[in-house]
Amino acid sequence: MSIQVGDKAPDFTLVTKTADGPETVTLSDLVGSSNLVLLFVPMAFTGVCTDEFCDITKGISVYEDLDAKVIGISGDNPFAQEAWAQKEGIGITLLSDYEHDVAKAYGVAYDSFLPEANLIMGGVAKRSAFVVDKSGVVQYAEVQDHPKDLPDFDAIQACLKSL
């Protein structure tokens, strides 16, 4: 079962790749400084995931104006995420959930990603969105079962406006 509105957001520490090298990011260190939008995507270098993060990057000022930091999470390694971000111009923080522990903790891991397309990898994150407020409580939760379905970004922004 996925994390629901009103739940305390499960804490995690994941790796991001910066110009200075790999760095760890811990959710509890971010809580309190701004609201957080956690966007889980299945994998880097795929069309829908690229479009989603490029669109978010282009409109990042909307989220900044709503006092929110947007974080992308996938099971790709941080070096692949860095190459993806550089190639596509993705400007949000990308975190590597390489072991899929965070996807499992949030209840958004596929048992088998897309078996009909011979992509049978378990643990891949479902496309999902969570808004975590400054006290660490989930205020919005959306999990898509099909990887081509995007979260409702209007609803996410409406949630952020209400905080």
C-alpha positions in Angstrom: 0.0 0.0 0.0 1.3 3.4 -0.9 1.8 6.3 1.5 -1.4 8.3 2.1 -2.2 11.9 2.8 -1.7 12.5 6.5 1.1 10.0 6.8 4.6 11.0 8.0 6.8 10.9 5.0 9.3 8.0 5.3 12.8 9.3 5.7 15.5 8.3 3.4 19.1 9.0 2.4 19.9 8.8 -1.4 22.7 9.8 -3.6 22.8 12.6 -6.1 25.6 13.5 -8.5 26.8 17.1 -8.4 29.7 18.9 -10.1 31.7 18.1 -6.9 30.9 14.4 -7.1 28.4 12.1 -5.4 26.6 13.6 -2.4 24.0 12.2 -0.1 20.6 13.8 0.4 18.5 13.0 3.4 14.8 13.9 3.4 14.7 14.8 7.1 17.5 17.4 6.4 15.2 19.1 3.8 12.0 19.0 5.8 11.3 22.4 7.4 13.2 24.6 4.9 10.5 24.3 2.2 7.6 22.1 1.0 8.8 19.2 -1.0 7.5 17.6 -4.2 8.8 14.1 -4.6 8.4 12.8 -8.1 9.1 9.1 -8.7 9.7 8.0 -12.3 10.4 4.6 -13.7 13.7 5.2 -15.5 16.0 7.7 -17.1 16.3 8.2 -20.8 12.7 7.3 -21.5 10.3 9.6 -23.4 7.6 10.2 -20.8 10.1 10.6 -17.9 12.2 13.0 -19.9 9.2 15.0 -20.9 8.0 15.2 -17.3 11.3 16.4 -15.8 12.0 18.8 -18.7 8.5 20.4 -18.3 9.1 20.7 -14.5 12.5 22.3 -15.2 10.9 24.8 -17.6 8.2 25.7 -15.0 10.4 25.4 -11.9 9.6 29.1 -10.9 6.0 28.1 -10.3 7.1 25.7 -7.6 9.7 28.0 -6.2 7.0 30.7 -5.9 4.9 28.2 -3.9 7.9 27.6 -1.6 8.5 24.1 -2.9 11.6 22.2 -3.8 11.1 19.5 -6.5 13.0 16.3 -6.3 13.1 13.5 -8.9 13.7 9.9 -7.8 14.4 6.9 -10.0 16.2 3.6 -9.7 19.0 4.7 -12.0 22.5 5.1 -10.8 23.6 8.7 -10.1 26.0 8.8 -13.0 23.3 7.8 -15.5 21.0 10.4 -13.9 23.7 13.0 -14.3 24.2 12.1 -18.0 20.5 12.2 -18.6 20.1 15.6 -16.9 23.0 17.0 -18.9 21.7 15.6 -22.2 18.1 16.7 -21.7 18.6 19.9 -19.7 16.9 18.6 -16.6 17.5 21.1 -13.8 15.9 19.5 -10.7 17.7 17.4 -8.1 17.8 13.8 -9.1 18.2 11.1 -6.5 19.3 7.5 -7.1 17.1 4.9 -5.5 19.3 2.2 -6.9 18.2 -0.5 -4.5 14.6 0.6 -4.8 14.3 0.8 -1.0 12.5 4.2 -1.2 10.1 3.1 -3.9 9.2 0.2 -1.6 8.9 2.4 1.5 6.5 4.7 -0.3 4.6 1.7 -1.7 5.2 2.6 -5.4 7.4 -0.2 -6.6 6.2 -2.4 -9.4 6.3 -6.2 -8.8 7.1 -6.4 -12.6 7.5 -3.2 -14.5 6.1 -3.9 -18.0 6.0 -7.7 -18.6 4.0 -7.2 -21.8 7.0 -5.3 -23.2 9.5 -7.9 -21.7 10.6 -5.3 -19.1 10.1 -7.6 -16.1 12.3 -5.7 -13.6 10.8 -5.6 -10.1 11.2 -2.7 -7.8 11.0 0.0 -10.6 9.1 3.0 -9.3 5.6 3.7 -10.5 5.2 7.3 -11.7 4.1 9.0 -8.5 3.9 12.3 -6.8 4.0 13.2 -3.1 3.8 16.7 -1.6 5.5 16.8 1.8 4.9 19.8 4.0 7.4 21.6 6.2 6.5 19.3 9.1 7.2 16.2 7.1 3.6 15.2 6.6 2.3 14.0 3.2 -0.3 16.5 1.9 -0.8 15.0 -1.6 -0.2 11.5 -2.9 -0.8 10.2 -6.4 0.4 6.9 -7.8 -0.1 6.0 -11.5 -0.3 2.3 -12.4 0.6 2.9 -16.1 4.0 4.5 -16.7 2.7 6.7 -19.4 0.2 8.5 -17.1 1.5 11.7 -15.6 0.6 13.1 -12.2 -2.0 15.9 -12.0 0.3 18.9 -11.7 -2.6 21.3 -11.4 -3.7 19.4 -8.3 -0.1 19.4 -7.0 0.1 23.1 -7.4 -3.3 23.6 -5.8 -2.1 21.6 -2.8 1.0 23.7 -2.5 -1.0 26.9 -2.6 -3.1 25.6 0.3 0.0 25.1 2.5 
